[in-house]
Amino acid sequence: MRRSQNGTNPTFAEFFAGIGLLRLALERKGWAARFANDIDPLKAQMYSRNFPESKDDCFVLGDIHKLDTALIPTTDLATASFPCNDLSLAGARSGLAGLQSGSFWGFIQILKEMGKRRPRLVLLENVTGFLSSNGGKDFFDALQALNSLGYSCDAFILDAVNFVPQSRARLFVVGINDNKLECEVHEVFRFYESPVRPAALADFIFSHPGIRWSLRDLTCPPERKSFLADILDTIPHDQKEWWSTERASYLLSQMSPRHAAVARKMIAGRDYSYGTVFRRVRNGKSMAELRIDGVAGCLRTPRGGSGRQILFKAGRGKYYARLLTSRECARLQGVPDSYIIDVPLNQALFGFGDAVCVPVIEWIAENYLNPVLSEGAGGRATNTSLARS
């Protein structure tokens, strides 16, 4: 990996830093943090607890639109895991014009104001709904904004389920401030399609030749080796974390006949097995939906209680239910147990529900960011994927 001009590790500034999981991942792959910003004081509390400010970096709490660009150091990379509220399929879909997701434009304004100090690399992360928001216009506008600042763009989708037992697909954009990395668009139907560029994304790339693309040939994500049972805490059934018999029974009564049949089969099993449950409103009625494939559903922030993922444990003629613990949620994001969690459960769930999956970012650093830096200013994108039909 190419080091920065001063001979030190490559550096990054992270915006919408949350609780620091992107930093955790990048530091594991040889990067050094120089600046971080987030608007949420509760997330900042978790961040600072795990990454105490040093002479080499700083955390600024506040609105990205009000940051003093002069105080932001020059770095090799800027990251933006901006709010998904207005882009998510579960949200109001206001897109980049929304109050939350619209903070993306604050990030673009910072890059604009940095002028010649702009980082060579930009990494965006958001939900896959970003691709289809406002019929694709929001994604197009975001890429055009990066193009206007000198960045050629790449896009790909990674699902945390390839790394950890959590289903969490996310859309990533890498911007490279180097016009030499521009790729040509060949008119071959869906030649962009791959395990990390599914049909919808491949079609977007194909149908938007006006975007200055820089597409790299990426390896397939790994195959996951862990399951839900592997990340669970051992909590005796008489501990307060487990729900009362009445509450667990009510959860079972909320399941549809199909899900309840699966639960009964689990209960009749000779050994304990595990599943996760989300409560969802179906036809105006709260329903409990059970998942038993060894993978948890996507961690979400517990707004209104709907995002709280429930563990269902059953076997030997019995069944139990409780919320996933904050440590279990951390493990579902690939976070080591050395990460300090000393805040209330709800605060931790908000933090981890809005965070990135650590091994996913590590994969991006190892397979994308580090190779780009290694190529230096005269590097080029790998174009082998362009020959596929």
C-alpha positions as CSV (number, residue, x, y, z in Angstrom):
1,M,0.0,0.0,0.0
2,R,1.3,3.4,-1.0
3,R,1.9,5.7,2.0
4,S,1.1,9.4,2.2
5,Q,3.7,11.8,0.9
6,N,5.1,12.3,4.4
7,G,5.8,8.6,4.7
8,T,3.1,7.9,7.3
9,N,0.1,5.7,6.9
10,P,-2.6,6.9,4.6
11,T,-5.1,9.2,6.3
12,F,-8.8,9.8,6.3
13,A,-11.5,12.2,7.6
14,E,-14.8,10.6,8.4
15,F,-18.1,12.5,8.2
16,F,-21.3,11.1,9.8
17,A,-18.9,9.2,12.0
18,G,-21.5,7.6,14.3
19,I,-19.9,5.4,16.8
20,G,-16.7,4.8,15.0
21,L,-17.0,1.5,13.3
22,L,-15.7,2.7,9.9
23,R,-12.7,4.0,11.7
24,L,-12.2,0.7,13.5
25,A,-12.2,-1.1,10.2
26,L,-9.9,1.3,8.3
27,E,-7.4,1.4,11.2
28,R,-7.2,-2.4,11.0
29,K,-6.1,-2.0,7.4
30,G,-3.4,0.5,8.0
31,W,-5.2,3.8,7.8
32,A,-4.9,6.7,10.3
33,A,-7.8,8.9,11.3
34,R,-7.2,12.6,11.3
35,F,-10.7,14.1,11.6
36,A,-14.2,13.0,12.5
37,N,-17.6,14.7,12.7
38,D,-21.1,13.7,13.7
39,I,-24.1,15.7,14.9
40,D,-25.4,13.2,17.5
41,P,-24.0,13.7,21.0
42,L,-25.0,10.2,22.1
43,K,-23.1,8.6,19.3
44,A,-20.2,10.9,19.9
45,Q,-20.2,9.7,23.5
46,M,-19.7,6.1,22.3
47,Y,-17.1,7.2,19.7
48,S,-15.0,9.2,22.2
49,R,-15.1,6.4,24.7
50,N,-13.5,4.0,22.2
51,F,-11.3,6.6,20.4
52,P,-10.0,9.2,22.8
53,E,-8.9,12.3,21.0
54,S,-5.2,12.5,20.5
55,K,-2.8,15.1,19.1
56,D,-3.1,13.5,15.7
57,D,-6.8,13.6,15.3
58,C,-9.9,15.4,16.5
59,F,-13.7,14.8,16.7
60,V,-16.0,17.8,16.0
61,L,-19.5,17.5,17.3
62,G,-22.0,19.5,15.2
63,D,-23.9,20.1,12.0
64,I,-21.9,19.3,8.9
65,H,-23.3,22.4,7.2
66,K,-21.7,24.6,9.8
67,L,-18.2,23.1,9.9
68,D,-15.2,25.4,9.3
69,T,-13.5,23.8,6.3
70,A,-10.2,25.5,7.2
71,L,-10.1,23.3,10.3
72,I,-10.4,20.0,8.3
73,P,-7.0,18.5,7.7
74,T,-5.8,17.4,4.3
75,T,-6.2,13.6,4.0
76,D,-6.0,10.8,1.4
77,L,-9.7,9.8,1.9
78,A,-13.0,11.3,3.0
79,T,-15.8,9.0,4.1
80,A,-19.5,9.8,4.3
81,S,-22.0,7.3,5.7
82,F,-24.8,9.9,5.6
83,P,-28.3,9.4,7.0
84,C,-30.5,6.9,5.2
85,N,-33.9,8.1,6.6
86,D,-35.1,9.8,3.4
87,L,-33.6,7.1,1.1
88,S,-34.8,3.9,2.8
89,L,-37.7,2.0,1.3
90,A,-39.2,2.1,4.8
91,G,-39.0,5.9,5.0
92,A,-40.9,8.8,3.5
93,R,-38.6,8.7,0.4
94,S,-37.9,12.4,0.3
95,G,-34.5,11.5,-1.1
96,L,-31.6,14.0,-1.1
97,A,-34.1,16.8,-0.7
98,G,-35.0,15.4,2.7
99,L,-33.9,17.0,6.0
100,Q,-31.8,14.0,7.0
101,S,-30.4,12.5,3.8
102,G,-30.0,16.0,2.4
103,S,-27.0,16.5,4.6
104,F,-25.1,14.8,1.8
105,W,-25.0,18.2,0.2
106,G,-23.2,19.5,3.3
107,F,-20.4,16.9,2.6
108,I,-20.3,18.0,-1.1
109,Q,-20.0,21.6,0.0
110,I,-17.0,20.8,2.2
111,L,-15.2,19.0,-0.7
112,K,-16.0,22.0,-2.9
113,E,-14.5,24.5,-0.4
114,M,-11.4,22.3,0.1
115,G,-10.4,23.1,-3.4
116,K,-6.9,21.7,-4.2
117,R,-6.8,20.1,-0.8
118,R,-9.6,17.6,-1.7
119,P,-8.7,14.0,-0.8
120,R,-7.8,11.7,-3.6
121,L,-10.5,9.2,-2.6
122,V,-14.1,9.5,-1.4
123,L,-16.2,6.7,0.0
124,L,-20.0,6.9,0.4
125,E,-22.2,4.4,2.1
126,N,-25.9,4.1,2.3
127,V,-28.9,1.8,1.9
128,T,-29.6,0.2,-1.5
129,G,-32.7,2.4,-1.7
130,F,-30.3,5.2,-2.6
131,L,-30.1,3.6,-6.1
132,S,-33.8,3.9,-6.8
133,S,-34.7,7.0,-4.8
134,N,-36.8,9.5,-6.9
135,G,-36.5,7.1,-9.8
136,G,-32.7,7.1,-9.7
137,K,-32.4,10.9,-9.9
138,D,-30.9,11.2,-6.4
139,F,-28.2,8.7,-7.2
140,F,-27.5,10.4,-10.6
141,D,-27.3,13.8,-8.9
142,A,-24.9,12.6,-6.3
143,L,-22.6,11.0,-8.8
144,Q,-22.7,14.1,-11.0
145,A,-21.8,16.2,-8.0
146,L,-18.7,14.1,-7.4
147,N,-17.9,14.3,-11.2
148,S,-18.1,18.1,-11.0
149,L,-15.4,18.1,-8.3
150,G,-13.0,15.9,-10.4
151,Y,-14.0,12.5,-9.1
152,S,-14.6,9.6,-11.4
153,C,-17.0,7.1,-9.7
154,D,-17.5,3.4,-9.1
155,A,-20.5,1.8,-7.3
156,F,-21.1,-1.6,-5.8
157,I,-23.3,-3.4,-3.3
158,L,-22.0,-5.6,-0.5
159,D,-24.2,-7.5,2.0
160,A,-22.9,-8.0,5.5
161,V,-24.3,-11.6,5.4
162,N,-21.1,-12.6,3.5
163,F,-19.1,-11.7,6.5
164,V,-21.3,-11.9,9.6
165,P,-24.7,-13.5,10.4
166,Q,-26.7,-10.4,9.6
167,S,-28.6,-9.5,6.4
168,R,-27.5,-6.0,5.6
169,A,-27.1,-5.0,2.0
170,R,-25.5,-1.6,1.4
171,L,-24.6,0.5,-1.6
172,F,-21.1,2.0,-1.8
173,V,-19.6,4.6,-4.0
174,V,-15.9,5.3,-4.5
175,G,-14.8,8.5,-6.0
176,I,-11.3,8.8,-7.4
177,N,-9.8,12.2,-7.9
178,D,-7.8,11.2,-11.0
179,N,-9.0,11.7,-14.5
180,K,-6.6,9.0,-15.8
181,L,-8.8,6.4,-14.1
182,E,-11.8,7.0,-16.4
183,C,-13.2,4.0,-18.1
184,E,-15.0,3.8,-21.4
185,V,-18.5,2.6,-21.7
186,H,-19.0,-0.3,-24.1
187,E,-22.4,-1.0,-25.5
188,V,-22.8,-4.6,-24.2
189,F,-26.0,-5.3,-22.3
190,R,-25.4,-5.7,-18.6
191,F,-21.7,-6.4,-19.0
192,Y,-21.2,-4.7,-15.6
193,E,-23.3,-7.3,-13.8
194,S,-21.4,-9.2,-11.2
195,P,-21.9,-10.5,-7.6
196,V,-21.2,-7.0,-6.3
197,R,-23.0,-5.2,-9.1
198,P,-26.5,-6.8,-9.3
199,A,-28.8,-6.2,-12.2
200,A,-30.4,-3.0,-11.0
201,L,-27.0,-1.4,-10.4
202,A,-25.6,-2.8,-13.7
203,D,-28.5,-1.4,-15.6
204,F,-28.1,2.0,-13.9
205,I,-24.4,2.1,-15.0
206,F,-25.3,1.0,-18.5
207,S,-28.0,3.6,-18.9
208,H,-26.0,6.5,-17.6
209,P,-22.9,6.8,-19.9
210,G,-22.9,10.6,-19.1
211,I,-21.5,9.8,-15.6
212,R,-17.7,9.6,-15.6
213,W,-17.2,6.1,-14.3
214,S,-14.1,4.3,-13.0
215,L,-15.1,0.7,-12.6
216,R,-12.8,-1.8,-11.1
217,D,-13.0,-5.6,-11.4
218,L,-13.7,-6.8,-7.9
219,T,-13.3,-10.2,-6.4
220,C,-16.4,-12.0,-5.0
221,P,-17.1,-11.4,-1.4
222,P,-16.2,-14.3,1.0
223,E,-18.5,-17.0,2.2
224,R,-19.7,-16.4,5.7
225,K,-18.4,-18.9,8.3
226,S,-20.5,-17.9,11.4
227,F,-24.1,-18.2,12.4
228,L,-26.5,-16.5,14.8
229,A,-25.8,-19.0,17.5
230,D,-22.1,-18.1,17.4
231,I,-22.6,-14.5,18.5
232,L,-25.1,-15.1,21.3
233,D,-24.3,-14.4,25.0
234,T,-24.9,-17.3,27.4
235,I,-27.6,-15.9,29.7
236,P,-29.3,-18.3,32.2
237,H,-33.1,-18.5,31.7
238,D,-33.8,-17.0,35.2
239,Q,-32.0,-13.7,34.3
240,K,-34.0,-10.5,33.8
241,E,-33.1,-10.3,30.1
242,W,-35.5,-13.1,29.3
243,W,-39.1,-12.1,29.0
244,S,-41.8,-13.5,31.3
245,T,-43.8,-16.5,30.2
246,E,-46.8,-14.3,29.5
247,R,-44.8,-12.0,27.3
248,A,-43.1,-14.8,25.4
249,S,-46.5,-16.5,24.9
250,Y,-48.0,-13.2,23.5
251,L,-45.1,-13.0,21.0
252,L,-45.9,-16.6,19.9
253,S,-49.6,-15.6,19.5
254,Q,-48.6,-12.8,17.2
255,M,-47.1,-15.2,14.6
256,S,-49.0,-16.2,11.5
257,P,-50.0,-19.8,11.2
258,R,-47.0,-20.5,9.0
259,H,-44.5,-18.9,11.4
260,A,-46.2,-20.4,14.4
261,A,-45.8,-23.9,12.9
262,V,-42.1,-23.3,12.5
263,A,-41.9,-22.1,16.1
264,R,-43.7,-25.3,17.3
265,K,-41.3,-27.4,15.4
266,M,-38.4,-25.6,17.1
267,I,-40.1,-26.2,20.5
268,A,-40.4,-29.9,19.8
269,G,-36.7,-30.2,18.9
270,R,-34.3,-32.3,21.0
271,D,-31.9,-29.4,21.3
272,Y,-32.3,-25.7,21.5
273,S,-32.3,-23.7,18.2
274,Y,-32.5,-20.0,17.6
275,G,-34.3,-17.5,15.4
276,T,-34.9,-13.8,15.3
277,V,-38.2,-12.0,15.3
278,F,-39.3,-8.6,14.0
279,R,-42.7,-7.2,14.7
280,R,-44.2,-5.7,11.6
281,V,-47.7,-4.2,10.9
282,R,-49.5,-6.3,8.3
283,N,-53.0,-5.3,7.2
284,G,-53.2,-3.0,10.2
285,K,-52.2,-5.7,12.7
286,S,-49.0,-6.2,14.6
287,M,-47.4,-9.5,13.5
288,A,-44.3,-11.3,14.7
289,E,-42.2,-12.7,11.8
290,L,-39.8,-15.5,12.7
291,R,-36.5,-16.1,10.8
292,I,-34.6,-19.3,11.4
293,D,-31.9,-19.5,8.8
294,G,-29.0,-18.7,11.2
295,V,-28.9,-15.1,10.1
296,A,-30.3,-12.1,12.0
297,G,-32.4,-9.5,10.2
298,C,-30.8,-6.1,9.4
299,L,-30.1,-4.2,12.6
300,R,-32.1,-1.0,12.7
301,T,-32.5,1.9,15.1
302,P,-35.3,1.2,17.6
303,R,-37.5,4.2,16.6
304,G,-41.0,3.5,18.1
305,G,-39.8,0.1,19.2
306,S,-40.2,-1.5,15.8
307,G,-36.5,-1.8,15.2
308,R,-35.9,-4.0,18.3
309,Q,-34.9,-7.4,17.1
310,I,-36.0,-10.3,19.3
311,L,-34.2,-13.5,20.0
312,F,-36.4,-16.6,20.0
313,K,-34.9,-19.7,21.6
314,A,-36.8,-23.0,21.6
315,G,-36.3,-26.7,22.2
316,R,-36.8,-29.5,24.7
317,G,-40.5,-28.6,24.9
318,K,-39.9,-25.0,25.9
319,Y,-39.4,-21.6,24.4
320,Y,-37.9,-18.3,25.5
321,A,-37.7,-14.7,24.1
322,R,-35.6,-11.6,24.8
323,L,-34.1,-8.7,23.0
324,L,-30.7,-9.0,21.5
325,T,-28.2,-7.5,23.8
326,S,-26.0,-4.6,22.8
327,R,-22.9,-6.9,22.7
328,E,-24.7,-9.3,20.4
329,C,-25.6,-6.4,18.1
330,A,-22.0,-5.3,18.1
331,R,-20.9,-8.8,17.1
332,L,-23.5,-8.8,14.3
333,Q,-21.6,-5.7,13.0
334,G,-18.3,-7.6,13.2
335,V,-17.2,-5.5,16.3
336,P,-14.7,-7.2,18.6
337,D,-15.6,-7.6,22.3
338,S,-12.8,-5.1,23.2
339,Y,-15.1,-2.3,21.9
340,I,-16.4,-0.5,25.0
341,I,-20.2,-0.5,25.5
342,D,-21.1,1.3,28.7
343,V,-24.3,3.1,27.7
344,P,-28.0,2.2,28.1
345,L,-29.3,-0.5,25.7
346,N,-31.5,1.9,23.7
347,Q,-28.5,4.2,23.1
348,A,-26.3,1.3,22.0
349,L,-29.0,-0.1,19.7
350,F,-29.3,3.3,18.0
351,G,-25.5,3.4,17.6
352,F,-25.1,0.0,16.1
353,G,-28.3,0.2,14.0
354,D,-27.0,3.2,12.2
355,A,-23.4,1.9,11.8
356,V,-21.4,0.1,9.1
357,C,-20.4,-3.5,9.3
358,V,-16.7,-3.6,10.2
359,P,-15.5,-6.6,8.0
360,V,-17.3,-5.1,5.0
361,I,-15.3,-1.9,5.3
362,E,-12.2,-3.9,5.8
363,W,-12.9,-5.8,2.6
364,I,-13.3,-2.5,0.7
365,A,-10.0,-1.2,2.2
366,E,-8.2,-4.3,1.2
367,N,-9.7,-4.9,-2.2
368,Y,-10.3,-1.3,-3.3
369,L,-8.8,1.6,-1.4
370,N,-5.4,0.2,-0.6
371,P,-4.8,-1.0,-4.2
372,V,-5.8,2.4,-5.6
373,L,-3.3,4.1,-3.4
374,S,-0.7,1.5,-4.4
375,E,-1.1,2.4,-8.0
376,G,-0.1,6.0,-7.3
377,A,-1.0,9.0,-9.4
378,G,-0.4,7.1,-12.6
379,G,-2.6,4.2,-11.7
380,R,-5.4,2.8,-13.8
381,A,-8.7,1.0,-13.2
382,T,-8.7,-2.7,-13.9
383,N,-10.9,-3.1,-17.0
384,T,-11.2,-6.9,-17.3
385,S,-14.9,-6.7,-16.4
386,L,-15.5,-4.5,-19.5
387,A,-15.0,-7.5,-21.8
388,R,-17.8,-9.6,-20.3
389,S,-21.1,-10.0,-22.0
